[in-house]
Amino acid sequence: MNVYDYLLGQSGFLYKPFLLGNKEELSYQELYKQSMKLARYLVDAYGQDNNILLISPNNTYFIIAYMAIMKSGNVCVPLNPSIEPDNLSFVVDICKARTAFITPQMESDRWDGIEEVIYDYDALESRNVGHHQDILDRNGFDKERLAEIIFTSGSTGEPKGVMITHANIIANTESIIDYLKLDGDDIIEIVLPFYYCYGLSLLHTHLKVGGSIVLNNSFMFVGSVINDLNTYKCTGFSGVPSHYQILLRKAKSFKETDFPALRYVTQAGGKLHNAFISEFTESFPDVKFFVMYGQTEATARLSFLEPDRLEAKLGSIGKAIPGVTLELADESGASITKPGVIGELLARGDNVMKGYLHDEKGTAETLKAGWLQTGDLAYRDEDGYFFLTARKKEIIKVGGRRISPKEIEEVIVSMPGVVDCSISGVFDDYLGEALKAEIVLADANDSELDATFVKKYCGERLALEKIPGIIEFKSRLVVASTGKKVKKA
């Protein structure tokens, strides 16, 4: 089945709005009508199995083009609108992309390297409507075909093209709807971009259940987010760690506001330190807080922690989502079954990617015998809950001792007035590596929070070798366009 038919097979005929908002609105029927028209044009004009770029902020243009490209049997390649010229050239070359949909407000000579740019798809007319009806028909479509390619940062500096199939999206969407208990009454505030797998998962799930979405592309204006949640009676909100850190420690009005419609929030895209989770749940005890874990290579999601287990298993990423199996392996690849033993987290399920585009070596290193090698180190407790300890590449060796930055960061962010902390290793003649703490303060003029106080605070809670020797204070949390923290400029 084409993922388009899975998502809109029933909801596409609803008499209700899908997109709510002040700037744009879009009903289910209008989405279905416009995307089908565009899909027919794409089939007639280009055929199938072409990689088609989509460059746009979250808006109706993106939603309609995205759905149409997949329905037409072509492959959607959503890109960050602020993509660097070198990275754009790399993507165009590796995808052999001739065509791009670019939202009209971004018309520019930046895109001169792309053979054909479509700004206004309303003006396009299919020349042979119905001629390729067999392609658009939901029956007989191979769901193992590629639906999209999501580019993510690679270890070599070059982006990696994660190949996601129609089956991958269907499997992950089913699982997320299952554990979040989503239905047609759900309305979500979306601050995550759609070129990011987490953002796309919100689009997929709410289309499938017949819910509604509210788009907010200006999270830094926190007041607008708070206003949206109540104006549109949002039942859900999803964010990465920086979103919650800013809401809880930078936006004074957030914790003082009631959100009567808000049923749940989700958090993924990196570890949110326990101090912030506890702060949120104490401030909003009636809102279900879902800690989640995933990767682009898994379409979006791999595990979740049930809200009613949050207090007992604080710090855990939970257990595998429906349809996914998680295991741990030691350095030799042998399975680890004993509780408390750290190993690499492996995942298997229908949501795991097909591979990396034109990267056989990278694919072979990441997909082994059907298992996704996540690159994350974790252990499992006696109840089967998983706890991440570090990325394999993040471990810092200080005087021969292996140290996880997350443990130290967890301690420092528990201090009142701290918005964020990043621990890194810097060269040291004696130790090989020394620990550096970059600390973001809620108030840059807080005279009580100085290096001496931080070291004393850490010394009371951490072993001597885990106390940062270098401490640098900052007034601003630097985040990427996805909302994820940028650790190194």
VEXMIZA-824100 format. One line per field, with one value per residue (C-alpha): chain; x, y, z; residue in three letters. Coordinates in steps of 0.1 Angstrom, whole numbers, plus 2048, in hexadecimal, padded with zeros to 3 digits. Last residue first. Layout:
! VEXMIZA-824100
kette A / ... $
px X / ... $
py Y / ... $
pz Z / ... $
rest ALA / ... $
! end
This chain:
! VEXMIZA-824100
kette A / A / A / A / A / A / A / A / A / A / A / A / A / A / A / A / A / A / A / A / A / A / A / A / A / A / A / A / A / A / A / A / A / A / A / A / A / A / A / A / A / A / A / A / A / A / A / A / A / A / A / A / A / A / A / A / A / A / A / A / A / A / A / A / A / A / A / A / A / A / A / A / A / A / A / A / A / A / A / A / A / A / A / A / A / A / A / A / A / A / A / A / A / A / A / A / A / A / A / A / A / A / A / A / A / A / A / A / A / A / A / A / A / A / A / A / A / A / A / A / A / A / A / A / A / A / A / A / A / A / A / A / A / A / A / A / A / A / A / A / A / A / A / A / A / A / A / A / A / A / A / A / A / A / A / A / A / A / A / A / A / A / A / A / A / A / A / A / A / A / A / A / A / A / A / A / A / A / A / A / A / A / A / A / A / A / A / A / A / A / A / A / A / A / A / A / A / A / A / A / A / A / A / A / A / A / A / A / A / A / A / A / A / A / A / A / A / A / A / A / A / A / A / A / A / A / A / A / A / A / A / A / A / A / A / A / A / A / A / A / A / A / A / A / A / A / A / A / A / A / A / A / A / A / A / A / A / A / A / A / A / A / A / A / A / A / A / A / A / A / A / A / A / A / A / A / A / A / A / A / A / A / A / A / A / A / A / A / A / A / A / A / A / A / A / A / A / A / A / A / A / A / A / A / A / A / A / A / A / A / A / A / A / A / A / A / A / A / A / A / A / A / A / A / A / A / A / A / A / A / A / A / A / A / A / A / A / A / A / A / A / A / A / A / A / A / A / A / A / A / A / A / A / A / A / A / A / A / A / A / A / A / A / A / A / A / A / A / A / A / A / A / A / A / A / A / A / A / A / A / A / A / A / A / A / A / A / A / A / A / A / A / A / A / A / A / A / A / A / A / A / A / A / A / A / A / A / A / A / A / A / A / A / A / A / A / A / A / A / A / A / A / A / A / A / A / A / A / A / A / A / A / A / A / A / A / A / A / A / A / A / A / A / A / A / A / A / A / A / A / A / A / A / A / A / A / A / A / A / A / A / A / A / A / A / A / A / A / A / A / A / A / A / A / A / A / A / A / A / A / A / A / A / A / A / A / A / A / A $
px 92E / 92E / 911 / 8F4 / 8D5 / 8B8 / 89C / 89A / 8A8 / 8C7 / 8C9 / 8E1 / 8D6 / 8DE / 8EE / 90E / 926 / 946 / 954 / 975 / 980 / 95E / 95A / 957 / 97A / 971 / 952 / 931 / 917 / 928 / 944 / 92B / 91C / 93F / 94A / 92B / 92F / 953 / 94B / 930 / 90B / 906 / 90B / 8EC / 8F1 / 8ED / 8CB / 8BD / 8E0 / 8EF / 90D / 92A / 93C / 95F / 96E / 992 / 9A1 / 9C3 / 9C7 / 9E9 / 9EB / 9C6 / 9B1 / 98C / 96F / 94C / 930 / 912 / 8FB / 8D9 / 8C0 / 8D2 / 8C1 / 8BA / 8D5 / 8C8 / 8D7 / 8F9 / 8F2 / 8E3 / 8FF / 918 / 905 / 8FF / 924 / 92C / 94F / 968 / 986 / 9A9 / 9B3 / 993 / 984 / 964 / 948 / 935 / 93C / 92A / 90D / 907 / 8F6 / 8D3 / 8BB / 8A5 / 888 / 886 / 87B / 89D / 8AD / 8BB / 8DB / 8E4 / 8FE / 8F1 / 900 / 8DE / 8E9 / 8C9 / 8C4 / 8BA / 8DB / 8EF / 8E1 / 8F8 / 91A / 90B / 8F8 / 916 / 92A / 90F / 90A / 8F7 / 8D9 / 8DB / 8C6 / 8A3 / 89A / 88D / 867 / 85F / 872 / 894 / 8A9 / 8CC / 8D8 / 8FE / 907 / 907 / 8FF / 8E6 / 8CE / 8DD / 8D1 / 8ED / 8EF / 911 / 91D / 941 / 93F / 921 / 8FD / 8DC / 8BA / 89B / 87E / 865 / 841 / 831 / 84A / 868 / 86C / 872 / 88C / 895 / 8A0 / 884 / 878 / 862 / 857 / 850 / 83E / 81B / 827 / 830 / 854 / 858 / 86F / 879 / 86A / 871 / 876 / 88E / 8AD / 8A1 / 8A6 / 890 / 88A / 86B / 862 / 83C / 82F / 80A / 7FC / 7E8 / 807 / 810 / 82A / 837 / 838 / 84B / 865 / 86A / 871 / 888 / 89D / 89E / 8B2 / 8A2 / 8B5 / 8B5 / 89C / 87E / 864 / 83E / 822 / 800 / 7DC / 7DD / 7B9 / 7BA / 7DC / 7E0 / 7FC / 815 / 82E / 830 / 830 / 854 / 861 / 887 / 889 / 86B / 862 / 887 / 891 / 872 / 87A / 89F / 898 / 885 / 860 / 83C / 81C / 7F9 / 7D5 / 7D5 / 7B7 / 7BD / 7C0 / 7CE / 7ED / 7F1 / 7F5 / 811 / 822 / 81E / 82D / 84B / 856 / 875 / 85D / 856 / 84B / 82B / 813 / 7F3 / 7E8 / 7C7 / 7BB / 7AE / 7C0 / 7D8 / 7DE / 7E7 / 800 / 811 / 816 / 823 / 83B / 847 / 853 / 867 / 876 / 883 / 87B / 859 / 867 / 85E / 848 / 827 / 80A / 7F4 / 7CF / 7C0 / 79A / 79F / 7B2 / 7D4 / 7DA / 7FF / 80A / 7F6 / 7F8 / 81E / 81E / 808 / 81C / 83D / 830 / 820 / 83F / 856 / 83E / 83F / 864 / 87F / 8A2 / 8B8 / 8CE / 8EE / 8FB / 921 / 934 / 945 / 930 / 910 / 8F5 / 8D3 / 8C1 / 89E / 897 / 872 / 858 / 86F / 85D / 857 / 832 / 82E / 80F / 7F7 / 7D7 / 7D8 / 7D2 / 7E8 / 7FE / 7E0 / 7D0 / 7ED / 7D7 / 7BD / 7C5 / 7DB / 7EA / 7EA / 7E9 / 802 / 7F9 / 7F1 / 814 / 823 / 848 / 855 / 87A / 88A / 8AF / 8BB / 8DC / 8CA / 8B9 / 8CA / 8BD / 89F / 87A / 876 / 853 / 847 / 84E / 867 / 85E / 87D / 884 / 8A4 / 8B0 / 8CC / 8C9 / 8EF / 8F4 / 8D6 / 8DF / 904 / 8FB / 8E3 / 8FE / 916 / 8FC / 8F3 / 8CF / 8BA / 899 / 8A2 / 89B / 87F / 888 / 868 / 86A / 852 / 835 / 81C / 80D / 82F / 834 / 810 / 812 / 831 / 824 / 804 / 814 / 831 / 81B / 803 / 81E / 83D / 85B / 862 / 87B / 86E / 886 / 87A / 88C / 87D / 86D / 84F / 845 / 850 / 834 / 817 / 81F / 826 / 806 / 7F2 / 802 / 7FA / 7D5 / 7D5 / 7E7 / 7CE / 7AE / 7BA / 7C7 / 7A7 / 792 / 7A6 / 7A3 / 7C0 / 7C4 / 7E0 / 7ED / 7D7 / 7D7 / 7C7 / 7D3 / 7BD / 79B / 77C / 764 / 778 / 77E / 7A4 / 7A1 / 798 / 7B3 / 7C7 / 7E4 / 7E4 / 7DC / 7F9 / 80F / 80B / 800 $
py 900 / 8E2 / 8D5 / 8E1 / 8D8 / 8CA / 8E2 / 8D4 / 8F5 / 8F0 / 8FC / 913 / 919 / 93D / 94E / 93A / 930 / 91C / 904 / 8F1 / 8D7 / 8C4 / 8AD / 889 / 87E / 887 / 871 / 884 / 892 / 8A8 / 8B0 / 8BB / 8D6 / 8E1 / 8E3 / 8F7 / 90F / 916 / 91B / 936 / 935 / 94D / 96B / 965 / 97F / 967 / 95D / 93D / 930 / 91A / 906 / 8F9 / 8E0 / 8D4 / 8B3 / 8AB / 893 / 883 / 886 / 898 / 8AC / 8B3 / 8B5 / 8BE / 8A6 / 8B3 / 8B9 / 8CD / 8DD / 8ED / 905 / 909 / 921 / 907 / 8EB / 8CA / 8D3 / 8CD / 8AA / 89D / 8AC / 897 / 877 / 87F / 885 / 860 / 859 / 83E / 83F / 83F / 860 / 86F / 85C / 86C / 857 / 86A / 853 / 835 / 84C / 84C / 83B / 834 / 822 / 805 / 7F7 / 7D1 / 7CE / 7C3 / 7E2 / 7E3 / 7F5 / 80E / 819 / 82A / 824 / 819 / 7F9 / 7F0 / 7CB / 7B6 / 7A2 / 7C2 / 7E4 / 801 / 7F5 / 7E6 / 806 / 81B / 805 / 803 / 829 / 833 / 83E / 830 / 811 / 803 / 814 / 803 / 807 / 7E2 / 7D9 / 7D2 / 7E7 / 7E4 / 7F7 / 7F4 / 7E5 / 7ED / 7D2 / 7DB / 7BE / 79E / 797 / 7A4 / 795 / 78F / 7A8 / 7A7 / 7CA / 7C0 / 7BF / 7CC / 7C5 / 7D8 / 7C9 / 7E0 / 7D9 / 7EB / 804 / 7F6 / 7FD / 81C / 837 / 837 / 855 / 853 / 82F / 831 / 855 / 850 / 82E / 83D / 852 / 833 / 834 / 832 / 820 / 81E / 83C / 851 / 83F / 827 / 835 / 858 / 84D / 847 / 84B / 857 / 866 / 86A / 883 / 880 / 8A2 / 8A1 / 8A8 / 8C8 / 8DB / 8BC / 8A9 / 8C4 / 8C9 / 8A3 / 8A1 / 8BF / 8B1 / 88F / 89D / 89C / 883 / 888 / 88D / 881 / 890 / 88B / 89F / 894 / 89E / 8C4 / 8D1 / 8E3 / 8F3 / 909 / 923 / 92B / 911 / 922 / 946 / 946 / 93B / 935 / 918 / 902 / 90B / 90F / 8ED / 8DD / 8E9 / 8E1 / 8BD / 8B5 / 8BD / 8B0 / 8BF / 8AF / 8B6 / 8D8 / 8EE / 904 / 924 / 912 / 901 / 91D / 938 / 925 / 920 / 945 / 94F / 93A / 951 / 93B / 920 / 933 / 91A / 912 / 8FA / 8EE / 8CB / 8B8 / 894 / 87B / 85E / 859 / 87D / 883 / 866 / 870 / 895 / 88E / 874 / 88E / 8A5 / 889 / 87F / 8A2 / 8B3 / 8BA / 8D3 / 8CF / 8EA / 8D7 / 8DD / 8BE / 8BA / 898 / 892 / 87A / 861 / 85C / 841 / 84C / 827 / 81C / 83B / 839 / 814 / 819 / 836 / 823 / 806 / 81C / 831 / 813 / 802 / 821 / 81E / 835 / 839 / 84C / 863 / 86A / 88E / 892 / 89B / 879 / 86E / 876 / 890 / 886 / 887 / 878 / 866 / 85F / 845 / 82A / 80A / 7EF / 7F8 / 7E9 / 7F8 / 7DD / 7EE / 813 / 81F / 83D / 828 / 817 / 839 / 843 / 84F / 85C / 880 / 882 / 8A5 / 8AB / 8D0 / 8E5 / 908 / 8FE / 8F0 / 913 / 912 / 8F5 / 8F5 / 8E2 / 8DB / 8E3 / 8F6 / 917 / 911 / 92D / 944 / 94A / 942 / 93A / 94A / 933 / 912 / 8FD / 8DC / 8CE / 8BB / 8AC / 898 / 880 / 878 / 878 / 897 / 8AC / 8A3 / 8AD / 8CD / 8D5 / 8CD / 8E5 / 901 / 8FE / 8F3 / 90F / 901 / 8DF / 8C4 / 8AC / 891 / 881 / 862 / 85D / 844 / 860 / 85D / 864 / 884 / 88F / 88B / 8A0 / 8BA / 8BF / 8C1 / 8D7 / 8F1 / 8F1 / 8FC / 8F0 / 901 / 8F7 / 8E4 / 8C4 / 8B2 / 897 / 876 / 864 / 842 / 84A / 85C / 880 / 894 / 87C / 86D / 88F / 89E / 882 / 888 / 8AD / 8A7 / 88D / 8A5 / 8C1 / 8AC / 899 / 8B8 / 8CB / 8AF / 8AD / 8D2 / 8EB / 90B / 925 / 944 / 944 / 91E / 8FC / 8E2 / 8C3 / 8D4 / 8BE / 8AE / 88D / 87E / 87C / 86C / 84A / 841 / 860 / 851 / 82D / 83A / 852 / 836 / 823 / 800 $
pz 8A6 / 8BE / 8D3 / 8BD / 8D1 / 8BD / 8B4 / 890 / 883 / 899 / 8BD / 8CF / 8F3 / 8FD / 91B / 91C / 939 / 934 / 94D / 948 / 961 / 960 / 97F / 972 / 97E / 9A2 / 9A3 / 9A2 / 9B9 / 9D3 / 9BB / 9A0 / 9B7 / 9C1 / 99D / 994 / 9B1 / 9A8 / 983 / 98B / 991 / 9AE / 998 / 982 / 967 / 94A / 957 / 949 / 947 / 92C / 938 / 922 / 937 / 92D / 938 / 931 / 917 / 915 / 93A / 93C / 91C / 91B / 8FB / 900 / 908 / 908 / 921 / 916 / 92F / 92C / 93C / 95E / 976 / 991 / 990 / 983 / 962 / 970 / 97D / 95D / 948 / 95C / 956 / 932 / 92A / 92E / 93C / 932 / 949 / 93A / 949 / 93B / 91E / 911 / 902 / 8E8 / 8CA / 8DA / 8E2 / 907 / 924 / 917 / 92F / 923 / 937 / 939 / 95D / 96A / 959 / 936 / 92D / 912 / 8F9 / 8DA / 8B7 / 8AB / 899 / 887 / 886 / 867 / 866 / 869 / 85F / 86A / 85D / 83D / 836 / 83B / 823 / 809 / 808 / 7E9 / 7FE / 821 / 829 / 827 / 848 / 867 / 86C / 865 / 885 / 894 / 8AC / 8BC / 8DB / 8E0 / 901 / 926 / 940 / 95A / 954 / 944 / 921 / 90C / 8E8 / 8D9 / 8BF / 8C9 / 8D9 / 8EE / 8E1 / 8EF / 8E1 / 8D6 / 8C2 / 8B0 / 8A5 / 8C3 / 8D1 / 8E3 / 908 / 91D / 914 / 939 / 94D / 966 / 969 / 988 / 981 / 95D / 960 / 95D / 940 / 92C / 91F / 8F9 / 8E1 / 8BC / 8AA / 88B / 86A / 87D / 86B / 875 / 898 / 8B7 / 8DC / 8EE / 910 / 911 / 92B / 932 / 93D / 95E / 974 / 961 / 976 / 988 / 967 / 957 / 973 / 975 / 950 / 952 / 96E / 95D / 940 / 91E / 909 / 8E4 / 8C8 / 8DC / 8F3 / 8F1 / 902 / 90D / 913 / 90F / 90E / 930 / 92A / 949 / 948 / 965 / 959 / 937 / 943 / 94E / 92C / 930 / 948 / 940 / 91D / 913 / 921 / 913 / 8EF / 8F3 / 8FB / 8DA / 8D8 / 8D3 / 8DF / 8E2 / 8E9 / 8DA / 8E2 / 8C4 / 8D8 / 8F7 / 8E7 / 8CE / 8E9 / 8FA / 8D9 / 8D0 / 8F2 / 8EB / 8CE / 8CA / 8BD / 89D / 883 / 895 / 882 / 892 / 889 / 887 / 88C / 873 / 882 / 864 / 85D / 882 / 882 / 862 / 869 / 88C / 87E / 865 / 881 / 891 / 870 / 86A / 848 / 857 / 870 / 895 / 8A5 / 8A0 / 8B8 / 8B7 / 8B5 / 8BF / 8BB / 89D / 8B3 / 8C3 / 8DD / 8E1 / 8E2 / 8C3 / 8AF / 8B1 / 8A7 / 889 / 87D / 880 / 86B / 850 / 84D / 849 / 830 / 819 / 81A / 82A / 81B / 833 / 81E / 832 / 833 / 82F / 84E / 850 / 86E / 85A / 861 / 856 / 834 / 832 / 812 / 80C / 800 / 7F3 / 7E7 / 801 / 800 / 7DD / 7CE / 7C2 / 7CD / 7D8 / 7B5 / 7AB / 795 / 784 / 77F / 768 / 74B / 764 / 75E / 73F / 73E / 763 / 76A / 77D / 787 / 7AB / 7AE / 7B1 / 7BA / 7A5 / 79F / 782 / 77C / 79F / 7A1 / 79E / 7C0 / 7D3 / 7B7 / 7CC / 7D1 / 7F6 / 7FA / 7DE / 7F1 / 7DF / 7CD / 7BD / 79D / 78E / 7AC / 7A5 / 7CA / 7CF / 7BA / 7C7 / 7EB / 7E7 / 7D5 / 7F2 / 80C / 7FB / 7F8 / 81D / 825 / 834 / 826 / 837 / 81E / 817 / 7FD / 7F1 / 7DB / 7BE / 7BC / 7B6 / 7D9 / 7E8 / 7D5 / 7DB / 801 / 803 / 7EA / 7FE / 820 / 815 / 804 / 822 / 839 / 84D / 83D / 819 / 804 / 7F4 / 7DD / 7C5 / 7C2 / 7A4 / 7A7 / 791 / 771 / 76D / 75D / 75D / 77F / 78E / 780 / 78F / 7B1 / 7AE / 7AA / 7C5 / 7DD / 7D5 / 7DA / 7F9 / 80B / 802 / 810 / 830 / 835 / 834 / 847 / 845 / 858 / 877 / 87C / 879 / 860 / 85D / 85C / 85B / 842 / 841 / 81F / 821 / 844 / 835 / 81C / 826 / 83A / 82C / 809 / 80A / 819 / 7F8 / 800 $
rest ALA / LYS / LYS / VAL / LYS / LYS / GLY / THR / SER / ALA / VAL / VAL / LEU / ARG / SER / LYS / PHE / GLU / ILE / ILE / GLY / PRO / ILE / LYS / GLU / LEU / ALA / LEU / ARG / GLU / GLY / CYS / TYR / LYS / LYS / VAL / PHE / THR / ALA / ASP / LEU / GLU / SER / ASP / ASN / ALA / ASP / ALA / LEU / VAL / ILE / GLU / ALA / LYS / LEU / ALA / GLU / GLY / LEU / TYR / ASP / ASP / PHE / VAL / GLY / SER / ILE / SER / CYS / ASP / VAL / VAL / GLY / PRO / MET / SER / VAL / ILE / VAL / GLU / GLU / ILE / GLU / LYS / PRO / SER / ILE / ARG / ARG / GLY / GLY / VAL / LYS / ILE / ILE / GLU / LYS / LYS / ARG / ALA / THR / LEU / PHE / PHE / TYR / GLY / ASP / GLU / ASP / ARG / TYR / ALA / LEU / ASP / GLY / THR / GLN / LEU / TRP / GLY / ALA / LYS / LEU / THR / GLU / ALA / THR / GLY / LYS / GLU / ASP / HIS / LEU / TYR / GLY / LYS / MET / VAL / ASN / ASP / GLY / ARG / ALA / LEU / LEU / GLU / GLY / ILE / VAL / GLY / PRO / LYS / THR / ILE / SER / ALA / GLY / SER / GLU / ASP / ALA / LEU / GLU / LEU / THR / VAL / GLY / PRO / ILE / ALA / LYS / GLY / ILE / SER / GLY / LEU / LYS / ALA / GLU / LEU / ARG / ASP / PRO / GLU / LEU / PHE / SER / LEU / ARG / ALA / THR / ALA / GLU / THR / GLN / GLY / TYR / MET / VAL / PHE / PHE / LYS / VAL / ASP / PRO / PHE / SER / GLU / THR / PHE / GLU / SER / ILE / PHE / ALA / ASN / HIS / LEU / LYS / GLY / GLY / ALA / GLN / THR / VAL / TYR / ARG / LEU / ALA / PRO / PHE / ASP / THR / GLU / LYS / PHE / SER / LYS / ALA / LYS / ARG / LEU / LEU / ILE / GLN / TYR / HIS / SER / PRO / VAL / GLY / SER / PHE / GLY / THR / CYS / LYS / TYR / THR / ASN / LEU / ASP / ASN / ILE / VAL / SER / GLY / VAL / PHE / MET / PHE / SER / ASN / ASN / LEU / VAL / ILE / SER / GLY / GLY / VAL / LYS / LEU / HIS / THR / HIS / LEU / LEU / SER / LEU / GLY / TYR / CYS / TYR / TYR / PHE / PRO / LEU / VAL / ILE / GLU / ILE / ILE / ASP / ASP / GLY / ASP / LEU / LYS / LEU / TYR / ASP / ILE / ILE / SER / GLU / THR / ASN / ALA / ILE / ILE / ASN / ALA / HIS / THR / ILE / MET / VAL / GLY / LYS / PRO / GLU / GLY / THR / SER / GLY / SER / THR / PHE / ILE / ILE / GLU / ALA / LEU / ARG / GLU / LYS / ASP / PHE / GLY / ASN / ARG / ASP / LEU / ILE / ASP / GLN / HIS / HIS / GLY / VAL / ASN / ARG / SER / GLU / LEU / ALA / ASP / TYR / ASP / TYR / ILE / VAL / GLU / GLU / ILE / GLY / ASP / TRP / ARG / ASP / SER / GLU / MET / GLN / PRO / THR / ILE / PHE / ALA / THR / ARG / ALA / LYS / CYS / ILE / ASP / VAL / VAL / PHE / SER / LEU / ASN / ASP / PRO / GLU / ILE / SER / PRO / ASN / LEU / PRO / VAL / CYS / VAL / ASN / GLY / SER / LYS / MET / ILE / ALA / MET / TYR / ALA / ILE / ILE / PHE / TYR / THR / ASN / ASN / PRO / SER / ILE / LEU / LEU / ILE / ASN / ASN / ASP / GLN / GLY / TYR / ALA / ASP / VAL / LEU / TYR / ARG / ALA / LEU / LYS / MET / SER / GLN / LYS / TYR / LEU / GLU / GLN / TYR / SER / LEU / GLU / GLU / LYS / ASN / GLY / LEU / LEU / PHE / PRO / LYS / TYR / LEU / PHE / GLY / SER / GLN / GLY / LEU / LEU / TYR / ASP / TYR / VAL / ASN / MET $
! end
